[in-house]
Structure formats: structure tokens, C-alpha cells
């Protein structure tokens, strides 16, 4: 019986030897890494051995077999240039002590990693799981922003894990071990920060669209389109888009990301030329940005048609040239006094630094770290509010210019009073309301009768100053609801709504005439203002608007510059009249002769 048992033991050992060799092989003599339940991630590269397969055709059996290649200890800062065909093999031995209960996760925190395959031995065979941005996220064993795999570790057992990485551009590949619970917390924190950044971006996009619709300002629409493309590009770069927006799409992140990045660069060029107003002030720079925008749009579809080694260089050049062109253009505009340009410069400077780090990382010149990967997100958080400030400043300036332009058509350029055509419209409305509802109103025409003399003796500047003084005196006598307009070179029209008696109109006119004759202390030259007032009460003599204007104009024409009755009302069937009172310090012989003729007619 003892001999029989010994034979059975030898046969069992012989039958299990191939399996053990298949699992361990010649490269599994390194000590196992003990995974204990402790917080904090472990940089697994310190406990990993690597081998670069230049042709990329080695199989797991060849690598793990007794005659396989010799794996060397990995260096944490090593950069691997695998090219389109090469592959990087990694091997580690892991052990979870029996008293430890936490499950473990192997992480590759690099969203742009092309493809990674993890091999684990389940006791009977090797099980392979693959992930990466060349595969749809829905096909990953654990969908997420970046590849990660759960390690199948039985308590007390030592397991070998092999990793095969394919990546076209140069990089050093981060490799972390973390407990499942800690990995879940890290993911939640990462999505919280990214969600805050993208939520703020989405809020700004919606706000800009609403403001663009409310203000009818297309610059807000440009910014909304640019911000949306930038947000999509950054979300694709960070792996959020592939995980949450199109996890099952055949267009993988390896293709979508450079397309979105080129399109975002084109939108940035158009936005910068629009917000800086380069077309009128810097036409050559404007054409340069337009050419760069067209180039960005032409490069956008190329990543889907060209090898990644070529498209990566083109996309990187497009991003770098576009970003630093925006910085240089903003500096040039700032140097020439553009207040908006300094905000554009402050917005694009952090983005330029982040883009430069990303390009250097793509070519393997800087290591892959959390800082180099998420610098773009931080730069976007700085860029968005600063560009929004620049946008509001530019929109305010343009809106102010439009308001001034509109004011030129509604107000008198010198006095700021209502334009004559709007005064006539208001007069027609008042006449219509009086005829329909019986609402009383008074209409006055006021002439600055010595305006011509002032201009003749003292020049145009003093004459215009006299008009402005007249407006000030009128404003002091009128209510906010009263309508006042400059209806002639030296004539003002006033509508007093609600006035039903001559006394209120006469009081205002008298105070105006008295204020004009009072000398202004310190004024050089000392010029007084002489006013004639013709008024009509709609309650006394209803008239159409055109007839009313003609009647008031005729009344003023009949008044001599030296009249002693400078305030006159239109009455029913009033005959022409005049007097010879002298009220002007600039009365001429022609004025006296005309007054004599009026007296003879009377």
C-alpha cells in the first residue's frame, strides 16, 4: 500500500509540472509583492520586470515559457518607443496574505493608452482581458475613463500577472495597484472634479446662447460653439466622452479625440479673430487666423485615414501653432491699446503651457503624470471665465457703439434732444388722443431769436454754446414726461401733456425768457439769450398736427425781434398782428423796416 501511494504521488507531480511551468516559467523567480489592506496606491513599476518585443509578435507562451526572453527590472522613469508594431511586456508576482480581505485592482491611469492586455492564470488556463482607446469602452472588462483590471487573488496564493502594451507614440506607462474600495473612491473624486469643470462649461455655454439670443449678438454664438468644441475635445482627451457619451461607438477615442482637437483649434482661431476685431484693424493677422482655421478644419478628418505616427505629428503641430498664434496675436493687440486683448492673453497663456506639456508627453519628452495629463483641464478652468470676461467687454463696447448709432437717428447730435421726425410722431399721437379721449395738451415753439447775431459776432462755437445753454434752461422748467425737441436750427418744440390753462404755459415761458436774460457769472463772452414763444392749447383750438406746426411757425414769423410781447397764443381766427417793442440788443435797420410794414398792415 505504501509503494502504491508513492507511485500515485509521483504520477500527480509529473502531470502537474507542465501546468506549473506554464504559469511560472523561467521568469517567475522574483519575490512576490505582498498586497496588504492599506490605504494608498502602490506604484507597481518598482516590482515589475519588462521586455520590449520590437516586432510585436511574441505570444504569452513564448514570454512565460522556460526558453522565453529575459525580463529586466523596470525603471519608473523609463520611456518606451514601441512604434506601430512593437509591444511592451510586463510581469509581476502578487500575493495576498490569508488574513487580508481587500480585493485589488491593476490601474493604467492613461486615457490615451492605445491597448493593454492583462493575462491572469485562473488555475486551469490563462485568461486575457484587453482595454484601451483603440477599443470601444463597452468591450472593456471594466468600463471607465482609463483601463483598469481586477486581480483574481486567492488568499495565500501567489499569482503571476503578465501585461502586454501596444502604444504608437513614445511614453512611460503608469502602472498602479490599489484596493477596490480605494479605487472606487478615487474614481468618484475624479469624476466630481471633472463634473464640476464640465458643468461650469455647460452652464456658460447655455448662458452665452441665451445672451446671444437676447442681445442678437452673434459673438456669443461664436463663443458657445467654441466652448462646446473645447469641452468635447477635453472630455475626449480625459476619457469622459468615450466612457459616458459614446461607449459603444466604432469610432474609438483614438480617432475621435484628434478630430475634435483640430476642430476646436479652428473654432479658437475664428473666435479670436472675431473677439479682437482683427478684420478692420489688423487685416493681415485676420487673414492668417482665417488660414489657420481652414487648415484645422482640413486636418480634422485625417486621423481617421492616416497612420497614428503621421496624424499625431500633424495634430500636435496644429494645436501648438494655433495656441501660440492666439497668444502672440493677443500680445500684439494688447500692445496697440486693445483692452480686450489682455484678457485673451491671460486666458490662452495657461492653455499654451498645458498644450505644450501634452505635446511633449505625446512624444515622450516628459513623463506621464497626473499633472501633465490634467493640466489641460485646469487650463480650461482658467481660460473659460477669462474669455467670458473678454467677451462681455467686447459685447459692451459693440453694444454701446450700436446705441450711439441708434441715438444719432433718434436724437439731435448737438443737444441730445428728440429728433424732429420723432417729435412730429409724438405730436400726432397727442392730437389723436385729444380728438379721441379729450386729453388736453399744450404745444410750444420756442425761438432763440438772437442766435444768428451771436453766430455773426462771436462765431459758431459760441452760438452752439448758446443752444446748449438754452437746452439746460428748458430742462429745468419741464417735467420728465414733457417732450422737447430741436425742430430747427435755433427752434425748440415742446409738448406739455395735461396742460389745460394758459397760466401754466405762460408761467413756464416767462421763467424761460427771464432765465435767458440773466447773465451767467464768469461767462466769456457775456451773451444773453432772447426767446420768443408761440403756444397753442388743444382744448382752445383743436388742429391737425401739420396745421398746428404751420400756425405756430407763422406766429413766430410775425413776431418782430424787438417785440414787447415775446409770448403769444394761437386763438381762433386770429388776424395777423405785430408790435414795435424792442427786445433785442442786436436789432438792425432791416428789422425796424419790417416792423414798420407790419404796423402799417395792422
C-alpha positions as CSV (number, residue, x, y, z in Angstrom):
1,X,0.0,0.0,0.0
2,X,2.9,2.4,0.8
3,X,4.5,1.7,-2.5
4,X,1.2,2.3,-4.4
5,X,0.7,5.6,-2.7
6,X,4.3,6.7,-3.6
7,X,3.7,5.9,-7.3
8,X,0.4,7.9,-7.3
9,X,2.2,10.9,-5.8
10,X,4.9,10.8,-8.4
11,X,2.4,10.5,-11.3
12,X,0.4,13.5,-9.9
13,X,3.6,15.6,-9.7
14,X,4.5,14.7,-13.2
15,X,1.1,15.6,-14.6
16,X,1.0,19.0,-12.9
17,X,4.5,20.0,-13.9
18,X,3.6,21.4,-17.3
19,X,0.9,23.5,-15.8
20,X,3.2,24.9,-13.2
21,X,5.8,25.6,-15.8
22,X,3.2,27.3,-18.0
23,X,2.2,29.5,-15.1
24,X,5.6,30.3,-13.7
25,X,8.3,29.6,-16.3
26,X,11.8,30.8,-16.2
27,X,10.9,34.4,-15.4
28,X,8.9,33.9,-12.2
29,X,11.8,33.7,-9.7
30,X,11.4,37.2,-8.4
31,X,9.8,37.5,-4.9
32,X,6.1,38.1,-4.8
33,X,4.7,41.5,-3.8
34,X,2.5,41.2,-0.7
35,X,-0.7,43.1,-1.0
36,X,-1.9,44.2,2.4
37,X,-5.1,46.0,3.3
38,X,-3.7,49.5,3.5
39,X,-4.8,52.9,2.0
40,X,-2.9,54.5,-0.8
41,X,-1.9,53.4,-4.3
42,X,1.2,51.3,-5.0
43,X,3.4,52.2,-7.9
44,X,3.7,48.6,-9.4
45,X,6.6,49.5,-11.7
46,X,9.0,49.1,-8.8
47,X,8.1,45.4,-8.6
48,X,7.8,44.7,-12.3
49,X,10.1,43.2,-14.9
50,X,9.8,44.2,-18.5
51,X,10.8,43.2,-22.0
52,X,10.3,45.1,-25.3
53,X,9.2,43.0,-28.2
54,X,10.3,45.0,-31.2
55,X,8.3,43.0,-33.7
56,X,5.2,42.6,-31.5
57,X,4.6,39.0,-32.5
58,X,5.6,37.2,-29.3
59,X,2.9,35.2,-27.6
60,X,2.3,34.7,-23.9
61,X,3.6,31.1,-24.1
62,X,6.9,32.3,-25.6
63,X,7.3,35.1,-23.0
64,X,6.3,33.0,-19.9
65,X,8.0,29.7,-21.0
66,X,11.3,28.4,-19.8
67,X,13.0,29.4,-23.0
68,X,11.4,32.9,-23.1
69,X,13.2,36.2,-23.2
70,X,14.9,37.5,-20.1
71,X,12.8,40.2,-18.4
72,X,14.7,43.0,-16.7
73,X,13.6,45.1,-13.7
74,X,11.5,48.1,-14.8
75,X,12.6,51.7,-14.3
76,X,9.9,54.1,-13.2
77,X,11.0,56.9,-15.4
78,X,11.8,54.8,-18.5
79,X,10.3,56.0,-21.8
80,X,9.4,53.3,-24.3
81,X,9.3,54.0,-28.1
82,X,7.3,51.0,-29.3
83,X,6.2,52.4,-32.7
84,X,3.3,51.0,-34.6
85,X,4.4,47.3,-34.3
86,X,6.3,46.9,-31.1
87,X,4.9,45.7,-27.7
88,X,6.0,46.0,-24.1
89,X,5.7,43.0,-21.9
90,X,5.4,43.3,-18.1
91,X,5.5,40.6,-15.5
92,X,4.8,40.8,-11.7
93,X,4.1,38.3,-9.0
94,X,1.4,39.1,-6.5
95,X,0.3,37.5,-3.3
96,X,-2.5,38.4,-0.8
97,X,-1.9,37.1,2.7
98,X,-4.6,34.9,4.2
99,X,-5.6,37.5,6.8
100,X,-6.1,40.2,4.2
101,X,-9.6,40.7,2.8
102,X,-9.5,43.5,0.3
103,X,-9.7,42.9,-3.5
104,X,-7.2,44.6,-5.7
105,X,-7.3,46.5,-9.0
106,X,-4.5,47.0,-11.5
107,X,-4.8,50.5,-13.0
108,X,-3.3,52.2,-16.1
109,X,-4.3,55.8,-15.5
110,X,-3.6,56.9,-19.0
111,X,-6.8,57.6,-21.0
112,X,-5.0,57.8,-24.3
113,X,-3.3,54.4,-24.0
114,X,-3.8,52.6,-27.2
115,X,-4.2,49.0,-26.0
116,X,-3.3,47.0,-23.0
117,X,-3.9,43.2,-22.4
118,X,-3.7,41.6,-18.9
119,X,-3.1,37.9,-18.6
120,X,-4.1,36.1,-15.4
121,X,-3.9,32.3,-14.6
122,X,-7.1,31.0,-13.1
123,X,-5.7,27.6,-12.1
124,X,-6.6,25.9,-15.4
125,X,-5.7,28.4,-18.2
126,X,-4.6,31.9,-18.9
127,X,-7.4,34.4,-19.1
128,X,-6.8,37.6,-21.3
129,X,-8.6,40.9,-20.9
130,X,-8.0,43.9,-23.1
131,X,-8.8,47.7,-23.0
132,X,-7.6,50.9,-24.5
133,X,-8.7,53.8,-26.6
134,X,-8.4,51.8,-29.8
135,X,-11.3,49.6,-28.5
136,X,-14.9,50.6,-27.7
137,X,-15.2,51.2,-23.9
138,X,-18.3,48.9,-23.9
139,X,-16.0,46.0,-24.7
140,X,-13.6,46.6,-21.8
141,X,-13.9,44.2,-18.9
142,X,-14.3,47.3,-16.6
143,X,-15.6,50.4,-18.5
144,X,-14.1,53.6,-17.3
145,X,-12.1,56.6,-18.3
146,X,-8.9,54.6,-18.5
147,X,-8.1,50.9,-18.4
148,X,-8.1,49.0,-15.1
149,X,-8.5,45.3,-14.3
150,X,-9.5,43.4,-11.2
151,X,-6.8,41.0,-10.0
152,X,-8.0,37.4,-9.2
153,X,-6.1,36.6,-6.0
154,X,-7.0,33.8,-3.7
155,X,-5.9,34.3,-0.1
156,X,-2.4,32.9,0.5
157,X,-1.7,32.0,-3.2
158,X,1.0,33.6,-5.4
159,X,-0.2,34.6,-8.8
160,X,1.7,35.7,-11.9
161,X,0.3,38.6,-14.0
162,X,1.5,39.4,-17.4
163,X,0.8,42.7,-19.2
164,X,1.2,43.4,-22.9
165,X,1.0,47.1,-24.0
166,X,0.7,48.5,-27.5
167,X,1.2,52.2,-28.0
168,X,2.3,54.0,-31.1
169,X,3.8,57.2,-29.6
170,X,6.6,57.3,-27.0
171,X,5.5,57.2,-23.4
172,X,6.3,55.9,-19.9
173,X,3.4,53.9,-18.8
174,X,2.0,54.4,-15.3
175,X,1.1,51.2,-13.5
176,X,-0.7,51.3,-10.1
177,X,-2.1,48.8,-7.7
178,X,-5.0,49.8,-5.5
179,X,-7.7,48.2,-3.4
180,X,-11.1,48.0,-5.0
181,X,-12.6,50.3,-2.3
182,X,-9.9,52.9,-2.7
183,X,-10.1,52.7,-6.5
184,X,-13.9,53.4,-6.3
185,X,-13.3,56.5,-4.1
186,X,-10.6,57.8,-6.4
187,X,-12.9,57.4,-9.4
188,X,-15.7,59.3,-7.6
189,X,-13.4,62.1,-6.7
190,X,-12.0,62.4,-10.2
191,X,-15.5,62.5,-11.7
192,X,-16.5,65.0,-9.1
193,X,-13.7,67.4,-10.2
194,X,-14.2,66.8,-13.9
195,X,-18.0,67.1,-13.5
196,X,-17.6,70.5,-11.8
197,X,-15.3,71.7,-14.7
198,X,-17.6,70.4,-17.4
199,X,-20.7,71.6,-15.5
200,X,-19.4,75.1,-15.3
201,X,-18.5,74.9,-19.0
202,X,-22.0,73.7,-19.9
203,X,-23.6,76.5,-17.8
204,X,-21.5,79.1,-19.6
205,X,-22.5,77.6,-23.0
206,X,-26.2,77.8,-22.2
207,X,-25.8,81.3,-20.7
208,X,-24.0,82.5,-23.8
209,X,-26.6,81.1,-26.1
210,X,-29.3,82.8,-24.1
211,X,-27.5,86.1,-24.1
212,X,-26.8,85.8,-27.8
213,X,-30.5,85.3,-28.5
214,X,-31.5,88.1,-26.1
215,X,-28.9,90.7,-27.4
216,X,-29.0,89.5,-31.0
217,X,-25.2,89.4,-30.8
218,X,-23.5,86.6,-32.9
219,X,-20.3,86.8,-30.9
220,X,-22.0,85.0,-28.1
221,X,-22.9,82.2,-30.5
222,X,-19.3,82.0,-31.7
223,X,-18.2,81.6,-28.1
224,X,-20.8,79.0,-27.3
225,X,-19.7,76.9,-30.4
226,X,-16.0,77.3,-29.5
227,X,-16.7,76.4,-25.8
228,X,-18.7,73.3,-26.8
229,X,-16.0,72.0,-29.1
230,X,-13.3,72.7,-26.5
231,X,-15.4,70.9,-23.9
232,X,-15.9,67.9,-26.2
233,X,-12.2,67.8,-27.1
234,X,-11.1,67.9,-23.4
235,X,-13.8,65.3,-22.5
236,X,-12.4,63.0,-25.2
237,X,-8.8,63.6,-24.0
238,X,-9.7,62.8,-20.4
239,X,-11.7,59.7,-21.4
240,X,-15.0,61.0,-20.2
241,X,-16.6,61.1,-23.6
242,X,-15.7,57.6,-24.6
243,X,-16.9,56.3,-21.2
244,X,-20.2,58.2,-20.9
245,X,-21.1,59.7,-24.3
246,X,-20.2,57.0,-26.9
247,X,-19.1,53.9,-25.1
248,X,-20.2,51.5,-27.9
249,X,-19.1,53.6,-30.9
250,X,-16.9,52.1,-33.6
251,X,-15.2,55.5,-33.8
252,X,-12.9,55.0,-30.8
253,X,-11.2,57.7,-28.8
254,X,-8.0,57.1,-30.8
255,X,-9.9,58.7,-33.8
256,X,-12.5,61.0,-32.2
257,X,-10.1,62.9,-30.0
258,X,-7.7,64.3,-32.7
259,X,-10.7,65.2,-34.9
260,X,-12.3,67.2,-32.0
261,X,-9.0,68.8,-31.1
262,X,-8.4,70.0,-34.7
263,X,-11.9,71.3,-34.9
264,X,-11.6,73.1,-31.6
265,X,-8.4,74.8,-32.8
266,X,-10.2,76.0,-35.9
267,X,-13.0,77.4,-33.8
268,X,-10.5,79.1,-31.5
269,X,-8.9,80.9,-34.4
270,X,-12.3,82.1,-35.6
271,X,-13.3,83.2,-32.1
272,X,-10.0,85.1,-31.5
273,X,-10.3,87.0,-34.8
274,X,-13.9,87.8,-34.0
275,X,-13.4,89.0,-30.4
276,X,-10.3,91.0,-31.2
277,X,-11.9,92.7,-34.2
278,X,-8.9,92.0,-36.4
279,X,-10.6,92.4,-39.8
280,X,-10.7,96.2,-39.7
281,X,-7.6,96.9,-37.6
282,X,-5.2,94.1,-38.5
283,X,-6.2,92.7,-41.9
284,X,-3.1,90.6,-42.4
285,X,-3.3,89.0,-39.0
286,X,-7.0,88.4,-39.6
287,X,-6.2,86.5,-42.8
288,X,-3.5,84.5,-41.0
289,X,-6.0,83.3,-38.4
290,X,-8.6,82.5,-41.1
291,X,-6.0,80.4,-42.9
292,X,-5.1,78.5,-39.7
293,X,-8.8,77.9,-39.1
294,X,-9.2,76.4,-42.6
295,X,-6.1,74.3,-42.0
296,X,-7.5,73.0,-38.8
297,X,-10.8,72.0,-40.5
298,X,-8.8,70.3,-43.3
299,X,-6.7,68.3,-40.8
300,X,-9.7,67.2,-38.8
301,X,-10.7,64.1,-40.9
302,X,-7.0,63.0,-41.4
303,X,-6.6,61.0,-38.2
304,X,-9.2,58.5,-39.5
305,X,-7.3,58.0,-42.7
306,X,-3.6,58.3,-41.8
307,X,-1.3,56.2,-39.5
308,X,-1.1,57.5,-36.0
309,X,2.6,58.2,-36.3
310,X,1.8,60.8,-39.0
311,X,-1.5,62.1,-37.7
312,X,-0.1,62.6,-34.2
313,X,2.6,64.9,-35.6
314,X,0.1,66.9,-37.7
315,X,-2.4,67.3,-34.9
316,X,0.3,68.3,-32.4
317,X,1.7,70.9,-34.8
318,X,-1.8,72.2,-35.4
319,X,-2.5,72.6,-31.7
320,X,0.8,74.2,-30.9
321,X,0.7,76.6,-33.8
322,X,-2.9,77.6,-33.1
323,X,-2.5,78.1,-29.4
324,X,0.7,80.2,-29.6
325,X,-0.6,82.2,-32.5
326,X,-3.5,83.2,-30.4
327,X,-1.1,84.2,-27.6
328,X,1.1,86.3,-30.0
329,X,-1.9,88.0,-31.7
330,X,-3.3,88.9,-28.3
331,X,0.0,90.4,-27.2
332,X,0.3,92.4,-30.4
333,X,-3.3,93.7,-30.0
334,X,-2.6,94.5,-26.3
335,X,0.5,96.5,-27.2
336,X,-1.7,98.6,-29.5
337,X,-4.1,99.5,-26.8
338,X,-6.9,96.9,-27.1
339,X,-8.3,96.4,-23.6
340,X,-9.9,93.1,-24.5
341,X,-6.5,91.6,-25.7
342,X,-5.0,91.4,-22.2
343,X,-7.9,89.1,-21.1
344,X,-7.4,86.9,-24.2
345,X,-3.7,86.7,-23.5
346,X,-4.3,85.8,-19.8
347,X,-6.8,83.1,-20.9
348,X,-4.6,81.5,-23.5
349,X,-1.3,81.6,-21.7
350,X,-2.1,78.7,-19.2
351,X,-3.7,76.8,-22.1
352,X,-0.5,77.2,-24.1
353,X,1.6,75.8,-21.2
354,X,-0.8,72.9,-20.8
355,X,-0.8,72.1,-24.6
356,X,3.0,72.3,-24.7
357,X,3.2,69.8,-21.8
358,X,0.7,67.5,-23.6
359,X,2.6,67.6,-26.8
360,X,5.9,66.9,-25.0
361,X,4.2,64.0,-23.2
362,X,2.9,62.6,-26.5
363,X,6.5,62.5,-27.9
364,X,7.9,61.0,-24.7
365,X,9.9,64.1,-23.7
366,X,8.1,64.5,-20.4
367,X,6.8,61.6,-18.2
368,X,3.1,60.7,-17.9
369,X,1.9,62.1,-14.6
370,X,-1.4,63.4,-13.3
371,X,-0.1,66.9,-13.7
372,X,0.8,66.6,-17.4
373,X,-2.5,64.7,-18.2
374,X,-4.9,67.0,-16.4
375,X,-3.1,70.3,-16.9
376,X,-5.4,70.9,-19.9
377,X,-8.5,70.6,-17.6
378,X,-7.0,73.1,-15.2
379,X,-6.1,75.5,-18.0
380,X,-9.7,75.2,-19.4
381,X,-11.0,76.1,-15.9
382,X,-8.9,79.3,-16.1
383,X,-9.5,80.0,-19.8
384,X,-13.3,79.9,-19.8
385,X,-14.1,82.6,-17.3
386,X,-11.3,84.9,-18.6
387,X,-12.6,84.6,-22.2
388,X,-16.1,85.2,-20.9
389,X,-14.9,88.5,-19.3
390,X,-13.3,89.5,-22.6
391,X,-16.5,88.6,-24.4
392,X,-18.6,90.8,-22.1
393,X,-16.2,93.7,-22.5
394,X,-16.2,93.4,-26.3
395,X,-20.0,93.0,-26.4
396,X,-20.4,96.0,-24.1
397,X,-18.3,98.1,-26.4
398,X,-20.1,97.0,-29.5
399,X,-23.5,97.4,-27.8
400,X,-22.5,101.0,-26.8
401,X,-21.5,101.8,-30.3
402,X,-24.8,100.5,-31.6
403,X,-26.7,102.5,-29.0
404,X,-24.8,105.6,-30.0
405,X,-25.5,104.9,-33.7
406,X,-29.2,104.4,-33.0
407,X,-29.2,107.6,-30.9
408,X,-28.0,109.6,-33.9
409,X,-31.2,108.7,-35.7
410,X,-33.4,109.4,-32.7
411,X,-31.7,112.4,-31.0
412,X,-30.2,115.7,-32.1
413,X,-26.4,115.3,-32.3
414,X,-25.6,118.6,-30.7
415,X,-28.3,119.0,-28.0
416,X,-29.3,115.4,-27.4
417,X,-32.9,116.3,-27.7
418,X,-35.5,114.3,-29.6
419,X,-35.2,114.2,-33.4
420,X,-37.7,116.3,-35.3
421,X,-39.4,113.3,-37.0
422,X,-40.0,111.7,-33.7
423,X,-41.3,114.9,-32.3
424,X,-43.8,115.1,-35.1
425,X,-44.9,111.5,-34.4
426,X,-45.4,112.3,-30.8
427,X,-47.4,115.4,-31.8
428,X,-49.7,113.3,-34.0
429,X,-50.3,110.9,-31.1
430,X,-51.1,113.8,-28.7
431,X,-53.6,115.3,-31.3
432,X,-55.2,111.9,-31.9
433,X,-55.6,111.3,-28.1
434,X,-57.2,114.8,-27.7
435,X,-59.6,114.1,-30.5
436,X,-60.5,110.6,-29.2
437,X,-60.3,111.0,-25.4
438,X,-60.3,114.7,-24.9
439,X,-56.9,114.7,-23.2
440,X,-55.6,118.3,-23.0
441,X,-52.1,119.3,-24.1
442,X,-50.2,122.5,-25.0
443,X,-47.7,122.8,-27.8
444,X,-45.0,125.5,-27.8
445,X,-42.5,126.6,-30.4
446,X,-39.5,128.5,-28.9
447,X,-37.1,130.5,-31.0
448,X,-33.7,131.7,-29.8
449,X,-34.1,134.9,-31.8
450,X,-30.6,136.3,-31.3
451,X,-28.9,133.1,-32.4
452,X,-28.0,134.5,-35.8
453,X,-26.5,137.6,-34.3
454,X,-24.5,135.6,-31.8
455,X,-23.0,133.5,-34.5
456,X,-22.3,136.5,-36.7
457,X,-20.5,138.4,-33.9
458,X,-18.9,135.6,-31.8
459,X,-18.6,132.6,-34.1
460,X,-20.2,129.2,-34.4
461,X,-18.7,127.8,-31.2
462,X,-20.4,130.5,-29.0
463,X,-23.6,130.1,-31.0
464,X,-23.7,126.3,-30.3
465,X,-22.8,127.0,-26.7
466,X,-25.9,129.3,-26.6
467,X,-28.1,126.4,-27.9
468,X,-26.7,124.1,-25.1
469,X,-27.4,126.8,-22.5
470,X,-31.0,127.1,-23.9
471,X,-31.4,123.3,-23.5
472,X,-30.3,123.4,-19.9
473,X,-32.7,126.2,-19.1
474,X,-35.5,124.3,-20.8
475,X,-34.8,121.1,-18.9
476,X,-35.0,123.0,-15.6
477,X,-38.5,124.2,-16.4
478,X,-40.0,121.0,-17.8
479,X,-41.2,117.7,-16.3
480,X,-39.7,114.3,-17.2
481,X,-42.9,113.4,-19.1
482,X,-42.8,116.6,-21.3
483,X,-41.5,116.2,-24.8
484,X,-38.8,118.6,-26.0
485,X,-37.1,118.6,-29.4
486,X,-34.9,120.7,-31.6
487,X,-37.1,121.3,-34.6
488,X,-35.0,123.9,-36.4
489,X,-31.6,125.5,-36.3
490,X,-32.4,127.7,-33.3
491,X,-36.0,126.5,-32.6
492,X,-37.3,124.1,-30.0
493,X,-40.6,122.3,-29.9
494,X,-42.3,121.4,-26.5
495,X,-45.3,119.3,-25.8
496,X,-46.9,119.8,-22.3
497,X,-49.3,116.9,-21.9
498,X,-52.1,117.5,-19.5
499,X,-51.8,121.3,-19.7
500,X,-55.3,122.8,-19.8
501,X,-54.8,126.5,-19.0
502,X,-52.7,129.3,-20.4
503,X,-51.4,130.3,-16.9
504,X,-49.2,127.2,-16.6
505,X,-47.8,127.6,-20.1
506,X,-47.3,131.3,-19.6
507,X,-45.5,130.7,-16.3
508,X,-43.0,128.4,-17.9
509,X,-42.4,130.6,-20.9
510,X,-42.0,133.7,-18.6
511,X,-39.5,131.9,-16.5
512,X,-37.6,130.8,-19.6
513,X,-37.4,134.3,-21.0
514,X,-36.2,135.7,-17.7
515,X,-33.6,133.0,-17.3
516,X,-32.2,133.7,-20.7
517,X,-31.8,137.4,-19.9
518,X,-30.0,136.8,-16.7
519,X,-26.2,137.0,-17.2
520,X,-24.2,133.9,-16.4
521,X,-21.4,134.7,-13.9
522,X,-17.9,134.2,-15.4
523,X,-19.2,133.5,-18.9
524,X,-16.9,135.0,-21.7
525,X,-18.3,136.5,-23.8
526,X,-21.2,137.7,-21.8
527,X,-24.1,136.8,-24.1
528,X,-27.8,136.8,-23.1
529,X,-30.4,134.5,-24.6
530,X,-33.6,136.1,-26.1
531,X,-36.5,133.8,-26.6
532,X,-39.8,134.1,-28.5
533,X,-42.6,131.7,-27.6
534,X,-45.6,130.7,-29.7
535,X,-48.1,128.4,-27.9
536,X,-51.4,126.6,-28.6
537,X,-53.8,124.9,-26.3
538,X,-55.5,121.9,-28.0
539,X,-58.5,122.5,-25.7
540,X,-58.9,126.0,-27.1
541,X,-58.3,125.4,-30.8
542,X,-58.1,121.7,-31.9
543,X,-56.0,121.4,-35.1
544,X,-54.3,118.6,-37.0
545,X,-50.6,118.2,-36.4
546,X,-49.4,119.6,-39.7
547,X,-51.7,122.6,-39.4
548,X,-50.6,123.2,-35.8
549,X,-47.0,123.4,-36.9
550,X,-47.7,125.8,-39.7
551,X,-49.7,128.0,-37.3
552,X,-47.0,128.2,-34.7
553,X,-44.4,128.8,-37.4
554,X,-46.4,131.6,-38.8
555,X,-47.0,133.1,-35.4
556,X,-43.2,133.2,-34.7
557,X,-42.6,134.7,-38.2
558,X,-45.0,137.6,-37.4
559,X,-43.1,138.5,-34.2
560,X,-40.5,141.3,-34.5
561,X,-37.1,140.7,-32.8
562,X,-37.9,143.8,-30.8
563,X,-41.4,142.9,-29.8
564,X,-42.5,143.6,-26.2
565,X,-44.8,140.6,-26.3
566,X,-42.5,137.6,-26.7
567,X,-45.2,135.1,-25.6
568,X,-48.2,134.6,-27.8
569,X,-51.0,132.1,-28.0
570,X,-52.8,130.9,-31.1
571,X,-56.5,131.8,-31.0
572,X,-59.4,131.1,-33.2
573,X,-59.5,133.2,-36.4
574,X,-56.6,135.3,-35.2
575,X,-55.7,138.1,-37.6
576,X,-52.1,138.9,-38.3
577,X,-50.6,141.4,-35.8
578,X,-47.3,142.8,-34.8
579,X,-45.8,145.4,-32.5
580,X,-42.7,147.5,-32.5
581,X,-41.4,146.8,-29.0
582,X,-37.7,146.3,-28.9
583,X,-36.4,143.2,-27.1
584,X,-33.2,142.5,-29.0
585,X,-29.8,144.1,-28.4
586,X,-29.0,143.2,-32.0
587,X,-31.9,144.8,-33.8
588,X,-31.0,146.0,-37.3
589,X,-32.4,148.6,-39.7
590,X,-34.0,145.8,-41.8
591,X,-35.7,144.6,-38.7
592,X,-37.1,148.1,-38.0
593,X,-38.3,148.5,-41.6
594,X,-40.1,145.1,-41.4
595,X,-41.7,146.0,-38.1
596,X,-43.0,149.3,-39.7
597,X,-44.5,147.3,-42.5
598,X,-46.3,145.0,-40.1
599,X,-47.6,148.1,-38.2
600,X,-48.9,149.6,-41.4
601,X,-50.8,146.4,-42.2
602,X,-52.3,146.3,-38.7
